Amino acid sequence: MLDRLFRRFARKPSEITLQVGGRTLNFHSVRDFEFALASRTEVPSTKIAQLMRLKDDELLAEIEGIRDVKRRFVSVLLRSITKDDSISHSLRMLDATLFSNDHKWRKFIAALNADTTVHDAFKRVALVKYLQYLNARHEVVRSIYRERHQADGQLPEALGDSGAFVNFASVDEIGRLSPKAASGEVTRLPKGEKVPLTVRPGDEVYLFLSKQQYTLKRGETLTLIDEDGIEQVLHAGRNVIGRAPDADVRVGTDKKDISRRHLVIELPDDEMALLTDTSSYGTFVEDKALKG
């Protein structure tokens, strides 16, 4: 599946060789690169031990710092995905200290920036995977704080923004919602990665933009239907869904948990839709549609 996604996501990138921490690393494709970075999205046990030693005010400061960095990185990624901007310049302009030394992330990014011949696809994948690492670290810090104060009742407002699904259902270890949605199991889309969704003529697929339920329905065209039954037609090519005034499919501005540019849906043919989550609170889709 990833081969298919990346062939569309990156136009003919060549293999790359990076010098990271005194080692020479060769990647023969974007998929190879993505696979190598996947193991670097978890928080190392040594980092968790360090975080557990922080005082409460330091934990809250850590949460604020992670949230700020995530906002800046998502902005760069979003411009790259929705406006076809080159990510290379934006990545070079980011302060290197914004990247953690965990898993040698800072050296990875420096190596990518040092080679101007590296295709944007590799750099986009690196930023996506680093955001996934930040999400994991964010959740670890929140869990430590909650564990210390589980009997306190009222928790600081800062703990409410994890970039996770909110006020609808909990998410288990593999990204599924619990309890089941009425339509069956649903899965959270990975942020920044194109995911193929099968919607054949006559199909209706439930998805959630944060806690807001929508339906994708395939008739003569593909339409997005909200909980009030209001339909908006998706056009061929790229559709940006969100609260922003310039979004192709604009949702109500009262839905504050939906991001300004929450989701990108591309329509390559009459059955396939490519979904890219670019939100703060997540997009969740029925498993049956993801499995095709």
C-alpha positions as CSV (number, residue, x, y, z in Angstrom):
1,M,0.0,0.0,0.0
2,L,2.8,2.5,0.9
3,D,4.4,2.0,-2.5
4,R,1.2,3.1,-4.2
5,L,0.8,6.1,-1.9
6,F,4.3,7.3,-2.3
7,R,4.3,7.0,-6.0
8,R,1.6,9.7,-6.0
9,F,3.0,11.6,-3.0
10,A,6.5,12.0,-4.5
11,R,7.3,12.3,-8.2
12,K,10.2,10.0,-9.0
13,P,12.5,10.6,-6.0
14,S,15.9,8.9,-6.3
15,E,17.7,7.0,-3.5
16,I,19.6,9.0,-0.9
17,T,22.7,8.6,1.2
18,L,22.9,10.4,4.6
19,Q,25.8,10.8,7.0
20,V,24.2,10.6,10.5
21,G,26.3,10.4,13.7
22,G,29.3,9.1,11.9
23,R,27.3,6.4,10.0
24,T,26.5,6.2,6.4
25,L,22.9,5.4,5.8
26,N,21.5,4.4,2.4
27,F,17.8,4.6,1.5
28,H,16.7,3.2,-1.8
29,S,13.2,4.6,-1.9
30,V,10.8,6.9,0.0
31,R,9.1,3.7,1.4
32,D,12.5,2.5,2.7
33,F,13.1,5.8,4.4
34,E,9.6,5.9,5.9
35,F,10.1,2.4,7.3
36,A,13.5,3.3,8.8
37,L,12.0,6.3,10.6
38,A,8.9,4.5,11.9
39,S,10.9,3.1,14.8
40,R,11.9,6.6,15.8
41,T,8.4,7.8,16.6
42,E,8.3,6.2,20.0
43,V,9.7,7.9,23.1
44,P,12.9,6.2,24.4
45,S,12.8,4.7,27.8
46,T,15.6,7.0,28.9
47,K,13.6,10.0,27.9
48,I,10.5,8.7,29.8
49,A,12.7,8.3,32.9
50,Q,13.9,11.9,32.6
51,L,10.3,13.2,32.2
52,M,9.2,11.3,35.3
53,R,11.8,13.2,37.3
54,L,10.3,16.6,36.3
55,K,8.4,18.7,38.7
56,D,4.7,19.6,38.0
57,D,5.5,23.1,36.7
58,E,8.2,21.6,34.5
59,L,5.8,19.0,33.0
60,L,3.3,21.8,32.2
61,A,6.1,23.8,30.6
62,E,7.1,20.7,28.5
63,I,3.5,20.4,27.3
64,E,3.4,24.0,26.2
65,G,6.7,23.7,24.5
66,I,5.7,20.6,22.6
67,R,2.4,22.2,21.6
68,D,4.2,25.3,20.2
69,V,6.6,23.2,18.2
70,K,3.8,21.0,16.8
71,R,1.9,24.1,15.6
72,R,5.0,25.4,13.8
73,F,5.8,22.1,12.1
74,V,2.2,21.4,11.2
75,S,2.1,24.8,9.5
76,V,5.1,23.9,7.4
77,L,3.7,20.5,6.5
78,L,0.3,21.9,5.7
79,R,1.7,24.5,3.3
80,S,3.6,21.7,1.6
81,I,0.5,19.4,1.3
82,T,-2.2,21.9,0.5
83,K,-0.3,24.5,-1.6
84,D,2.4,22.3,-3.2
85,D,5.1,24.6,-1.6
86,S,8.6,23.2,-1.5
87,I,9.3,22.0,2.0
88,S,13.1,22.3,1.7
89,H,13.4,26.0,2.3
90,S,10.9,26.0,5.2
91,L,12.8,23.0,6.8
92,R,16.1,24.8,6.6
93,M,14.6,27.9,8.2
94,L,13.5,26.0,11.3
95,D,15.8,26.3,14.3
96,A,17.7,23.1,14.7
97,T,17.2,23.1,18.4
98,L,13.5,22.6,17.9
99,F,14.4,19.0,17.1
100,S,15.1,16.6,19.9
101,N,18.4,14.6,20.1
102,D,16.3,11.5,20.9
103,H,16.8,8.9,18.2
104,K,19.3,11.3,16.6
105,W,16.4,13.3,15.1
106,R,18.4,16.6,15.1
107,K,21.3,14.9,13.1
108,F,18.8,13.3,10.7
109,I,17.2,16.7,9.9
110,A,20.7,18.4,9.6
111,A,21.8,15.7,7.2
112,L,18.7,16.2,5.0
113,N,19.2,19.9,5.0
114,A,22.9,19.6,4.1
115,D,22.1,17.8,0.9
116,T,20.3,20.1,-1.5
117,T,19.7,17.3,-4.0
118,V,17.4,15.3,-1.6
119,H,13.9,15.2,-3.0
120,D,11.1,17.0,-1.0
121,A,9.3,13.7,-0.5
122,F,12.0,12.4,1.9
123,K,11.9,15.7,3.8
124,R,8.2,15.6,4.1
125,V,8.3,12.0,5.4
126,A,10.9,13.1,8.0
127,L,8.7,15.9,9.2
128,V,5.6,13.6,9.4
129,K,7.5,11.1,11.4
130,Y,8.9,13.7,13.7
131,L,5.4,15.0,14.4
132,Q,4.4,11.5,15.3
133,Y,7.3,11.4,17.7
134,L,6.1,14.7,19.2
135,N,2.6,13.3,19.6
136,A,3.9,10.3,21.5
137,R,6.1,12.5,23.8
138,H,3.2,14.8,24.4
139,E,1.0,12.0,25.5
140,V,3.7,10.6,27.8
141,V,4.0,13.9,29.6
142,R,0.2,14.2,30.0
143,S,0.0,10.6,31.3
144,I,2.7,11.3,33.9
145,Y,0.9,14.4,35.1
146,R,-2.5,12.7,35.2
147,E,-1.1,9.8,37.1
148,R,0.2,12.1,39.8
149,H,-3.1,14.0,40.1
150,Q,-5.7,11.5,39.3
151,A,-7.5,12.1,42.6
152,D,-7.4,15.9,42.2
153,G,-10.5,16.1,40.0
154,Q,-9.9,19.4,38.2
155,L,-6.8,19.3,36.0
156,P,-5.0,22.2,34.2
157,E,-6.6,23.3,30.9
158,A,-3.2,22.6,29.2
159,L,-3.8,18.9,29.6
160,G,-6.8,19.1,27.3
161,D,-4.8,19.5,24.1
162,S,-3.0,16.3,23.2
163,G,-3.8,16.3,19.5
164,A,-5.9,13.2,20.3
165,F,-9.6,12.5,19.9
166,V,-11.6,14.5,22.5
167,N,-15.0,14.3,24.1
168,F,-16.2,11.3,22.1
169,A,-14.4,8.1,22.9
170,S,-11.1,6.8,24.1
171,V,-8.4,5.6,21.7
172,D,-6.6,2.3,22.4
173,E,-3.0,1.4,21.8
174,I,-3.4,0.7,18.1
175,G,-5.5,3.8,17.3
176,R,-9.0,2.4,17.4
177,L,-11.9,4.1,19.1
178,S,-13.6,2.5,22.1
179,P,-16.5,1.9,22.3
180,K,-17.3,1.0,18.7
181,A,-19.0,3.6,16.5
182,A,-22.5,2.6,15.2
183,S,-20.9,1.7,11.9
184,G,-18.3,-0.6,13.4
185,E,-14.6,-0.1,14.2
186,V,-12.9,3.1,13.2
187,T,-9.2,4.0,13.0
188,R,-7.4,7.3,13.4
189,L,-5.5,8.4,10.3
190,P,-1.8,9.1,10.7
191,K,-1.1,12.8,10.5
192,G,0.4,14.0,7.2
193,E,0.3,10.6,5.4
194,K,-2.0,9.9,2.4
195,V,-4.3,7.0,3.1
196,P,-6.4,5.4,0.4
197,L,-10.1,5.1,1.1
198,T,-12.5,3.0,-1.1
199,V,-15.9,4.6,-1.7
200,R,-17.7,2.8,-4.5
201,P,-21.0,3.9,-6.2
202,G,-23.8,3.6,-3.7
203,D,-21.4,3.4,-0.7
204,E,-21.7,5.6,2.4
205,V,-18.7,5.8,4.7
206,Y,-18.7,7.4,8.2
207,L,-15.8,9.5,9.3
208,F,-15.2,11.8,12.2
209,L,-13.5,15.2,12.1
210,S,-12.5,15.3,15.7
211,K,-15.8,14.5,17.5
212,Q,-18.0,15.7,14.6
213,Q,-19.6,12.9,12.5
214,Y,-19.7,13.2,8.7
215,T,-20.6,10.8,5.9
216,L,-18.9,10.4,2.5
217,K,-21.5,9.3,0.0
218,R,-20.8,8.2,-3.6
219,G,-23.5,8.9,-6.1
220,E,-22.9,10.6,-9.4
221,T,-20.3,12.6,-7.4
222,L,-18.7,12.2,-4.0
223,T,-20.3,14.3,-1.3
224,L,-19.5,15.1,2.3
225,I,-22.7,15.2,4.5
226,D,-22.7,16.6,8.0
227,E,-25.0,15.6,11.0
228,D,-27.7,18.1,9.8
229,G,-27.9,16.4,6.4
230,I,-26.2,19.3,4.6
231,E,-24.3,18.0,1.5
232,Q,-21.2,19.5,-0.1
233,V,-19.9,18.2,-3.4
234,L,-16.2,17.3,-3.6
235,H,-14.6,18.2,-6.9
236,A,-11.9,16.3,-8.9
237,G,-8.4,16.8,-7.6
238,R,-7.6,18.2,-4.2
239,N,-10.3,19.3,-1.6
240,V,-9.3,21.0,1.6
241,I,-11.9,20.5,4.4
242,G,-12.0,22.8,7.4
243,R,-13.1,26.1,9.0
244,A,-10.7,28.3,7.0
245,P,-12.5,30.9,4.7
246,D,-10.6,29.6,1.7
247,A,-11.2,25.9,2.4
248,D,-12.7,24.1,-0.6
249,V,-15.3,22.5,1.7
250,R,-16.0,24.8,4.6
251,V,-17.5,23.5,7.8
252,G,-19.3,25.6,10.4
253,T,-17.0,28.0,12.3
254,D,-18.8,27.0,15.5
255,K,-17.1,23.6,15.3
256,K,-14.0,24.7,17.1
257,D,-12.5,21.2,17.4
258,I,-12.3,21.0,13.6
259,S,-9.1,22.6,12.4
260,R,-9.0,25.5,9.9
261,R,-7.5,23.0,7.4
262,H,-8.5,19.7,8.9
263,L,-8.4,17.2,6.1
264,V,-7.3,16.9,2.5
265,I,-9.3,14.6,0.2
266,E,-8.0,13.9,-3.3
267,L,-10.0,12.1,-5.9
268,P,-7.9,10.2,-8.4
269,D,-10.7,8.0,-9.8
270,D,-14.4,7.1,-9.3
271,E,-13.8,4.7,-6.4
272,M,-10.6,5.9,-4.6
273,A,-10.2,8.8,-2.3
274,L,-6.8,9.7,-0.8
275,L,-7.2,11.2,2.7
276,T,-4.5,13.3,4.5
277,D,-5.1,14.3,8.1
278,T,-3.7,17.8,8.8
279,S,-5.6,18.5,12.0
280,S,-5.0,19.0,15.7
281,Y,-7.7,16.6,17.0
282,G,-7.6,13.9,14.4
283,T,-9.7,12.2,11.6
284,F,-11.2,8.8,12.2
285,V,-12.5,6.5,9.4
286,E,-14.4,3.2,9.3
287,D,-12.1,0.2,9.0
288,K,-14.2,-1.4,6.3
289,A,-13.6,1.5,3.9
290,L,-9.8,1.5,4.7
291,K,-9.6,-2.2,3.9
292,G,-11.4,-1.7,0.6
